[in-house]
Amino acid sequence: MQPVESYLAANHDRFVRELCEYLRFPSISAQPQHRDDVFACARWLTKHFQSIGLEATLRPTPGNPVVVAKTPRAPGSRKPHYLIYGHYDVQPPEPFDLWHSKPFEARIEGNRLYARGACDNKGPSFAHFKAVEAYLKTGTELPCDITFVVEGEEEVGSEHLAAFLEENRRELQCDGIVISDTGLVSPKHPTISYGLRGIAAMEVTLHGPSRDLHSGLFGGSLDNPAMALCQLLAQLRDTKGRVAIPGFYKSVAALTTYEREQAKRLPFGAAAYRKFLGVPKLFGEEGFTPHEQRSARPTLEINGLTSGYQGDGSKTIIPAWARAKITMRLVPNQKPPQILQLVAKHLRSICPPTVRMELSLGHSGEPYMISAESPQVQTALNALKKSFHRDPVLVREGGSIPIVNDFKRILKKDVLLLGLSLPDDNAHSPNEKFDLDVFAKGLRMSACLWPELAALHGASGTPRKPRPRRA
């Protein structure tokens, strides 16, 4: 490992220059006018992998291409095989006037690198690229075979990734997947995300009269759909913060003692959190901390309400209809189709006969979970501690990353989520940045990870079970 670590330290400045070159591509998948830039970025990345010493190819899809790069391997290699996923597409940079520098002209200020895509996801994935380069250029044997899969449609929903994984399932068979598209709790807390909430969305519309009516002439003789909708929605949550739908919590697994111990190690203060949110008082499901409420418990939220007149001044009507957008964040064991069915059934049961209900089901995604005490997670914790020189933490995240479940479902292997972006890195926002100290530690983390994972498999290829790390 010493030649690898020396190479990483000696070439750090060059790595940053190359990352800046990578960031200059406005590879914005959401904007058709940047289609040529997206393809140019993919071609640059393919050539960069080849310059490192990898076998790299540009794979077409009905949308943007996928770059696949493989480390050299001997025929019949029995090394463990791991996949590293990343994406080269980026979010639109607008609004431009809020940027302090041009979003595709990388700017370094202190230890911060500013550019669109810096932390999401070019910077974190680049750390893995260069760690592998360090092995190859120093002649140090990589203890694992590695395949990079870098797509260009993550920011528009990864529409063609699942089909790509299905079509190349045999080639991509592996022992696990590593993704660095999540975050660190703080620079002092290297982080593994071992759980993601799923999501299920729907719209509920209540129809009343055939048209908007004069509230003075007709009010009081018929139900107001907006009022009926508010009364209906109010029945979906009780005063203790629990979702009041029969069967909603039936399959929810209790948090383990180990999980709750890990959560206590996080630098989380309720008072500071309340101030950050700008609310007068926190509210959530009783019996759980604010961190647990926002990451490890299921929720039902109203995302939007629409009805009646929305313009300036007053228009005294009874609206013809009222609509609400609803999403449920789901935890492991909750299945989106079942939850949607439960919610729809309950809504219909409490809908008053004075209005007509219309339900429209939206997008959904499964929750993801890997045991916090699994061999791969515990092994990755060792790599994080070696590179950051601090005890890492385990977190469950409240958001949803659908592609994680695509990898799990199609390749039948677990995903390690090793984040390298900070909470204030402004992903999806103006002045996106990437901390170069974290970049250096991410390089070492990736380099340390492969011997750790190889040792996990041992000579027999059967994973051993390290004892869980305790706080």
C-alpha positions in Angstrom: 0.0 0.0 0.0 2.9 2.4 0.6 3.7 3.0 -3.1 0.0 3.6 -3.7 -0.3 6.2 -0.9 2.9 7.9 -2.0 1.6 8.1 -5.6 -1.6 9.6 -4.4 0.2 12.3 -2.3 2.7 13.1 -5.1 0.1 13.5 -7.8 -2.7 15.2 -5.9 -2.2 18.6 -7.6 -2.4 16.9 -11.0 -5.5 15.0 -10.0 -7.1 18.4 -9.1 -6.2 19.8 -12.5 -7.6 16.8 -14.3 -10.8 17.1 -12.2 -11.1 20.7 -13.3 -10.8 19.6 -16.9 -13.6 17.1 -16.3 -15.8 19.8 -14.7 -15.5 22.1 -17.8 -17.9 20.0 -19.7 -21.5 21.4 -19.4 -22.9 17.8 -19.4 -26.4 18.8 -18.6 -28.7 15.9 -19.4 -31.9 17.8 -18.7 -31.2 20.4 -21.5 -31.4 19.2 -25.1 -29.1 22.0 -26.3 -26.3 20.4 -24.3 -26.6 16.9 -25.9 -23.3 17.4 -27.8 -21.6 18.4 -24.5 -22.9 15.3 -22.8 -21.5 13.1 -25.5 -18.2 15.0 -25.5 -17.9 14.5 -21.7 -18.5 10.8 -22.1 -15.8 10.5 -24.8 -13.3 12.5 -22.6 -14.0 10.1 -19.7 -13.5 7.1 -21.9 -10.1 8.3 -23.1 -9.2 9.3 -19.5 -9.9 5.7 -18.3 -7.8 4.4 -21.1 -4.9 6.7 -20.2 -5.1 5.3 -16.6 -4.6 1.8 -18.0 -8.2 0.5 -18.0 -10.1 -1.2 -20.8 -12.8 1.4 -21.5 -15.7 1.5 -23.9 -18.5 3.9 -24.7 -21.7 1.9 -24.6 -24.7 3.4 -26.5 -28.3 3.5 -25.0 -31.5 5.0 -26.4 -30.4 8.1 -24.5 -27.0 9.1 -23.3 -24.1 6.6 -23.4 -22.8 4.6 -20.5 -19.0 4.5 -20.0 -17.7 1.1 -18.9 -14.1 0.7 -17.7 -12.4 -2.4 -16.4 -9.1 -3.0 -14.6 -6.8 -5.5 -16.4 -7.5 -9.0 -15.3 -6.0 -12.4 -16.1 -8.3 -15.0 -17.8 -10.1 -17.0 -15.1 -9.3 -14.5 -12.4 -10.7 -15.5 -9.0 -10.3 -12.1 -7.4 -13.5 -10.6 -5.9 -15.1 -8.4 -8.5 -16.6 -5.0 -7.5 -18.6 -2.4 -9.4 -18.2 1.3 -8.9 -21.1 3.5 -10.1 -21.0 7.2 -10.9 -22.6 9.7 -13.2 -21.0 12.3 -15.5 -24.2 14.3 -16.1 -24.9 17.4 -14.0 -27.8 19.6 -12.9 -28.6 22.8 -14.9 -26.7 25.7 -13.3 -29.4 28.3 -13.4 -29.9 30.8 -11.9 -26.6 32.1 -13.2 -26.8 35.4 -11.3 -26.4 33.6 -8.0 -23.0 32.1 -8.9 -19.9 33.9 -7.8 -18.0 32.4 -10.8 -18.8 30.8 -14.1 -20.3 27.3 -13.2 -18.2 25.5 -15.8 -14.9 27.3 -15.2 -13.7 25.5 -12.1 -12.5 27.9 -9.4 -10.3 27.0 -6.4 -10.6 29.1 -3.3 -8.7 27.8 -0.4 -9.5 24.1 -0.1 -12.7 24.4 -2.0 -13.3 23.7 -5.7 -16.3 25.5 -7.2 -18.1 24.2 -10.3 -21.3 22.6 -11.4 -20.9 18.8 -10.8 -18.0 19.3 -8.4 -19.7 17.2 -5.6 -22.5 15.7 -7.6 -21.0 13.5 -8.8 -17.8 14.2 -10.8 -15.5 14.9 -7.8 -16.5 11.9 -5.5 -16.4 9.4 -8.4 -13.1 10.8 -9.6 -11.5 9.9 -6.3 -12.2 6.2 -7.1 -10.8 6.6 -10.7 -7.5 8.0 -9.4 -7.1 5.5 -6.5 -7.3 2.7 -9.1 -4.8 4.6 -11.2 -2.4 4.7 -8.3 -2.4 0.9 -8.2 -1.9 0.5 -11.9 0.8 3.1 -12.3 2.9 1.8 -9.4 2.6 -1.8 -10.4 0.9 -2.7 -7.2 -1.5 -5.6 -7.6 -5.1 -4.7 -7.1 -6.6 -7.2 -4.8 -10.0 -6.9 -6.5 -11.2 -6.7 -10.1 -13.0 -3.5 -10.6 -15.5 -2.3 -13.2 -16.6 1.3 -13.5 -20.1 2.0 -14.7 -20.6 5.8 -15.3 -23.9 6.9 -16.8 -25.1 10.2 -18.2 -28.8 10.3 -17.2 -28.8 10.2 -13.4 -30.1 13.8 -13.2 -33.1 13.0 -15.4 -34.1 9.8 -13.6 -31.6 7.2 -15.0 -34.3 6.2 -17.6 -32.1 3.7 -19.4 -29.8 2.4 -16.7 -32.0 -0.6 -15.5 -32.3 -1.8 -19.1 -28.5 -1.5 -19.5 -27.9 -3.5 -16.4 -30.4 -6.2 -17.5 -28.8 -6.4 -21.0 -25.3 -6.7 -19.5 -26.1 -8.7 -16.4 -23.6 -11.5 -17.1 -20.7 -9.1 -17.8 -21.5 -7.0 -14.7 -21.9 -9.9 -12.2 -20.0 -8.9 -9.1 -19.6 -9.3 -5.4 -20.8 -5.8 -4.5 -21.4 -2.3 -5.7 -19.8 0.9 -4.4 -21.5 4.3 -4.9 -20.2 7.6 -3.7 -23.2 9.8 -4.4 -24.3 10.4 -0.9 -22.8 12.7 1.8 -20.7 13.0 4.9 -22.3 14.1 8.1 -19.3 16.4 8.6 -15.6 16.5 7.8 -15.0 14.9 11.2 -17.5 12.2 10.6 -16.8 9.8 7.7 -20.1 8.3 6.8 -21.7 5.1 5.5 -25.4 5.3 4.5 -26.9 1.9 5.1 -30.5 2.8 4.4 -32.6 4.9 2.1 -36.3 5.5 2.4 -38.5 4.6 -0.5 -41.3 6.7 -1.9 -44.9 6.4 -3.1 -46.8 9.3 -4.6 -50.4 10.0 -5.4 -52.9 12.9 -6.2 -56.3 13.1 -4.7 -58.9 15.3 -6.3 -62.4 16.1 -4.9 -65.0 17.2 -7.4 -68.0 19.2 -6.2 -70.3 21.3 -8.5 -70.0 21.2 -12.2 -68.5 24.7 -12.2 -67.3 27.4 -9.8 -70.3 28.9 -8.0 -71.1 32.3 -6.4 -70.6 31.7 -2.7 -73.2 34.2 -1.7 -76.0 32.7 -3.9 -75.1 29.0 -3.4 -72.9 28.8 -0.3 -74.4 26.8 2.6 -76.5 24.5 0.3 -73.6 22.2 -0.9 -70.3 21.0 0.3 -67.2 23.0 -0.6 -64.6 20.7 -2.2 -61.7 22.7 -0.7 -63.1 22.5 2.8 -64.0 18.8 2.4 -60.4 18.1 1.2 -58.9 19.9 4.2 -61.1 17.9 6.6 -60.2 14.7 4.8 -56.5 15.3 4.9 -56.6 16.3 8.5 -57.7 12.8 9.4 -54.5 11.2 8.0 -52.3 12.1 10.9 -53.0 12.0 14.7 -51.8 14.5 17.3 -48.8 12.2 18.2 -47.4 12.5 14.7 -48.4 9.0 13.5 -50.0 8.2 10.2 -53.6 7.4 11.0 -54.2 4.8 8.2 -55.0 1.2 9.3 -52.1 -1.1 8.5 -49.6 1.6 7.6 -47.1 0.5 10.2 -47.8 -3.3 10.0 -44.5 -4.3 8.3 -42.2 -1.6 9.8 -39.3 -3.2 11.6 -38.2 -1.7 14.9 -34.8 0.1 15.0 -32.1 -2.2 16.5 -30.2 -1.3 19.6 -27.0 -1.0 17.5 -28.7 1.4 15.1 -29.9 3.6 17.9 -26.4 3.5 19.5 -24.9 4.7 16.2 -27.5 7.5 15.8 -26.5 8.8 19.2 -22.9 9.3 17.9 -24.1 11.8 15.3 -23.4 15.6 15.8 -27.1 16.3 15.9 -28.6 18.9 18.2 -32.4 19.5 18.3 -32.1 23.2 19.1 -29.6 23.9 16.2 -31.8 21.8 13.9 -34.9 23.8 14.8 -33.0 27.0 14.2 -31.7 25.7 10.8 -35.3 24.8 9.7 -36.6 28.2 10.8 -39.6 26.7 12.7 -40.9 27.8 16.1 -41.0 24.2 17.4 -40.2 20.7 16.1 -42.9 18.1 15.5 -42.7 14.4 14.7 -43.7 10.9 15.7 -43.5 10.5 19.4 -40.9 8.1 20.8 -38.3 8.9 18.2 -35.5 11.5 17.9 -35.7 14.2 15.2 -32.9 12.3 13.3 -34.8 9.0 13.5 -38.0 10.7 12.4 -36.4 12.2 9.3 -34.4 9.2 8.2 -35.7 5.9 9.7 -39.5 6.3 10.1 -42.2 6.3 7.4 -44.1 9.5 6.7 -47.1 10.9 4.9 -46.7 14.4 3.6 -48.9 16.9 1.7 -46.6 18.3 -1.0 -49.1 20.6 -2.6 -52.7 21.9 -2.4 -54.6 23.5 -5.2 -58.2 24.8 -5.4 -60.2 27.9 -6.3 -59.0 31.4 -7.0 -55.3 32.1 -6.5 -54.9 35.6 -7.9 -54.8 39.0 -6.3 -57.7 40.2 -4.3 -60.9 38.3 -3.6 -63.1 36.1 -5.8 -66.0 34.8 -3.7 -66.6 31.3 -5.2 -67.2 27.8 -4.1 -64.6 26.0 -6.3 -65.6 23.1 -8.5 -62.7 21.0 -7.3 -59.8 20.7 -4.9 -56.5 18.7 -5.3 -53.7 17.6 -3.1 -50.3 16.0 -4.0 -49.3 13.4 -1.4 -46.1 11.3 -0.9 -45.3 8.6 1.6 -41.6 8.0 2.5 -41.3 4.3 3.2 -38.9 2.3 5.2 -37.7 -1.3 4.7 -40.4 -4.0 4.5 -43.0 -1.4 3.2 -43.9 -2.1 -0.4 -45.1 0.9 -2.5 -48.0 -0.9 -4.2 -49.3 -2.1 -0.9 -49.0 1.3 0.8 -50.7 3.0 -2.1 -53.5 0.5 -1.9 -53.9 1.1 1.8 -53.9 4.8 1.5 -56.4 4.8 -1.4 -58.7 2.4 0.4 -58.7 4.6 3.5 -59.2 7.8 1.6 -62.3 6.3 -0.1 -63.6 5.1 3.2 -63.5 8.6 4.7 -64.6 10.6 1.7 -67.9 12.3 2.3 -70.8 11.5 -0.1 -71.2 15.2 -0.9 -68.1 15.1 -3.3 -66.7 12.7 -5.8 -63.1 11.5 -5.3 -60.6 10.9 -8.1 -57.3 9.2 -7.2 -54.2 9.3 -9.5 -51.2 7.1 -8.6 -47.7 8.7 -9.2 -44.1 7.5 -9.1 -42.8 5.1 -6.5 -39.5 3.5 -5.4 -38.6 0.8 -3.0 -36.7 1.6 0.2 -33.1 0.2 0.4 -31.4 -1.4 3.4 -28.2 -3.2 4.0 -27.6 -4.5 7.5 -25.5 -2.1 9.5 -23.7 -5.1 11.0 -23.1 -6.8 7.6 -19.5 -7.9 6.8 -19.2 -5.5 3.9 -20.4 -2.5 5.9 -18.1 -3.3 8.8 -15.2 -3.8 6.4 -15.9 -0.4 4.7 -15.9 1.2 8.2 -12.3 0.0 8.6 -11.3 1.6 5.3 -13.0 4.9 6.3 -11.2 5.0 9.7 -7.8 4.3 8.0 -8.2 7.2 5.5 -10.0 9.8 7.7 -8.2 8.8 11.0 -11.6 9.2 12.7 -14.3 6.8 13.8 -16.9 6.7 11.1 -20.6 6.8 11.6 -23.5 4.9 10.2 -26.7 6.7 9.0 -30.0 6.0 7.4 -31.0 8.7 4.9 -34.5 10.1 4.5 -34.2 10.5 0.7 -34.6 8.0 -2.1 -32.1 6.9 -4.7 -34.0 4.6 -7.1 -30.9 3.3 -9.0 -29.6 1.7 -5.8 -32.5 -0.7 -5.9 -32.0 -1.3 -9.6 -28.5 -2.6 -8.9 -29.8 -4.7 -6.0 -32.7 -6.1 -7.9 -30.9 -6.9 -11.1 -27.4 -7.9 -10.0 -28.6 -9.4 -6.6 -25.8 -7.7 -4.6 -25.6 -5.2 -1.9 -24.6 -1.5 -2.4 -22.1 0.3 -0.2 -22.9 4.0 -0.1 -19.7 5.9 0.8 -20.5 9.6 0.7 -17.8 12.2 0.0 -19.9 15.4 -0.2 -20.6 17.8 2.7 -23.9 19.2 3.8 -22.9 22.7 2.6 -21.5 21.6 -0.8 -24.6 23.0 -2.5 -25.5 20.1 -4.7 -28.2 21.2 -7.2 -27.7 24.8 -6.1 -25.6 27.8 -7.2 -21.9 27.7 -6.1 -21.7 24.0 -5.9 -18.3 23.0 -4.4 -16.2 20.0 -3.4 -13.9 20.0 -0.4 -10.3 19.2 -1.6 -9.3 17.9 1.8 -12.2 15.4 1.6 -11.1 14.6 -1.9 -7.6 13.6 -0.6 -9.2 11.5 2.1 -11.5 10.0 -0.5 -8.5 9.0 -2.6 -7.0 7.1 0.4 -10.4 5.6 1.4 -10.8 4.1 -2.1 -7.3 2.8 -2.1 -7.8 1.2 1.4 -11.1 -0.3 0.5 -9.9 -2.9 -2.0 -7.5 -4.8 0.3 -10.2 -4.7 3.0 -12.9 -6.1 0.8 -10.5 -8.7 -0.7 -9.6 -9.9 2.8 -13.3 -10.2 3.6 -13.6 -12.8 0.9 -10.5 -14.8 1.9 -8.9 -17.5 -0.2 -12.1 -19.5 -0.3 -14.2 -16.6 -1.6 -16.6 -17.0 1.3 -17.1 -13.7 3.2 -16.0 -13.8 6.8 -18.0 -12.0 9.4 -16.1 -9.3 11.3 -17.5 -8.2 14.6 -19.5 -5.1 14.5 -17.7 -1.9 15.5 -19.0 -0.4 18.7 -19.1 3.2 19.6 
